Amino acid sequence: MTDLAQKVNFEMGELVRVTDNTFQEGMSPTRVGVIVGIGQDDSGFRTGVYEVLFASGEGTLKMQFWHKFLEKATL
């Protein structure tokens, strides 16, 4: 199976969680954010990179993550 077949597609506004094995400076301690951007190449195909918005008492922060480092948040 190719890497593309395993790709998870998230949608704008979807609640996601950054996986435990991923760290990026400034990320929210809850690791939960909202998809606010979807990466596309020149042909319009999704690249698997997503922009995630984190909100906290310190303000908001946007970060980019590859799809393998994100999972759908369950409440």
N, C-alpha and C positions, 0 to 999 in steps of 0.2 A: 504494500500500500504506500502511496506517495505521501509526502509531507502535506501537500495541498488537500488531500482527501481527509486528513485528520484535523484540519483547521476548524476551529469553532468560530462561527460568525456571531458577533454581538451587534446589537442595534443601538442607534442613538437613544439616549435616555435610560438605557438599561443599567441596573445596579450590579456592579461587579466587585470582586474581592481580589486583591493581589495575593498570589500564592505565598505560603510561609517561607519558601526557600529564596525569595527575592527581597533585596533591600535596595532602597534608593533614598538618599538623604532628603529629609523634609517631608517624606511620606506620612500620611495620617497614621497614628498608632492603631486605629481600627482596621486599616488596610482596605476600607470600603469606600468606593467612589462611584461616580456616574460617568458613563461614556458620553463625551461631548464632541468627539471627532473620530472619523474613520479614515485611515490612510488608503489612498488609491494611487495607482501608477498612471502613466500618461494615457493608457488604453481604457481606464475606468475600472480596472480590476482591483479588488481589495488586496492590500499588501500584507495584512495581518497585524498591522500596527494600529493601536488605538490610543486616543487622547482621553485621559481620565481626569475628572475634576474631583478634588478632595476638598471638603469643607470642615473647618474646626473652629474652635474659639479664637484661634490666631489668625483666621482669615481663610481665603481659598487658595488653592494651588493646582495648576494643571501639569500633568506629567504624561509622557508617552511610554507605552509598554507593548511588547510583542504579545500576540494572542496566547502563547504557551505559558505566560506568567500571570494570566487572568483566569478567573473562574466566575460563574454566575453566583451572585450572592443569594444565600437562602436565609430567610428570616424566620 
